[in-house]
Amino acid sequence: MLPDLQIGPWRLSAYALAYVLAALASDAASVLRLRRLGLPHLVVLRIVLVVTLLGFAGSYLVRVVPTVQRGLQTGLWQWYGGSSYIGGLLAGIGALALLCRWQRIPVLRALDAVLPTLALAQALGRLGCFAAGCCYGRPTTSWLGVFLPDNAGNWALRYPTQLLSAGANLLIFGLLLAVEQRFTARRDGILAVLYVALYCLERLINEALRADAVPLFHAAGVALSWAQLYTLVGLVLALGWLLWQFARRKYPRV
């Protein structure tokens, strides 16, 4: 939707620029926050580099699921392009946990340091989606409607799902920092799981407004996409863990 940036013989899309800036901002913030744990510089840089690379790899590999689904439904076995943040999130968390176990670093503390920065990355990355016209919303006549195109270039009043997601993730980032400053006596892992819960809730709602969601099934007029299934499971698990932690604090073992 926005023009590419021409730099001599190179052409850089606004989408790629936004995602590069998102990765750099998240990585820089992660380095600063991991350093608070007293880790050596080389260990921090190794963790951030490996988690970033595997996170990007996971975001593309997860597209195997909708590719297989569409192939079974239509018989067309073509790669369902694009990337998925959910796949990147799962791959990144797994890589971070394994690296921390290897380096004998408290896993939950590391997750508390890194995961809030992903909300900042999401806020910037969704601006790239808005620039590219992907992840577009359903047509609407509500006051939220903005004249936007879909992937095929069809313009209509649509929910600005990219901007709504960017704003929600920026709010999540600020909220997590406020919780971190306010509740210094929190248990390890609370901040990370709170991020997962808030992200899953945001994505669950935003996905319902999107027109490009890959439906898993339709029943009684209700459609559920793969992303909504993933985030619904993640939300239930995160809320369950948070409730369990608060119950342990309220009713300590005797």
Buried (B, 14 or more C-beta within 10 A) or exposed (E): BBEBEEEEEEEEBBBBBBBBBBBEBBBEBBBEBBBEBEBEEEBBBBBBEBBBEBBBBBBBBBBEBBBEBBBEEEEEEEEBEEBBBBBBBBBBBBBBBBBBEEEEBEBBBBBBBBBBBBBBBBBBBBBBBBBBBBBBBBBBEEEBBBEBEBEEEEEBBBBBBBBBBBBBBBBBBBBBBEBBEEEEEBBBBBBBBBBBBBBBBBBBBBBBBBBBBBEBEEEEEEEBBBBBBBBBEBBEBBBEBBEEBEEEEEEEEE
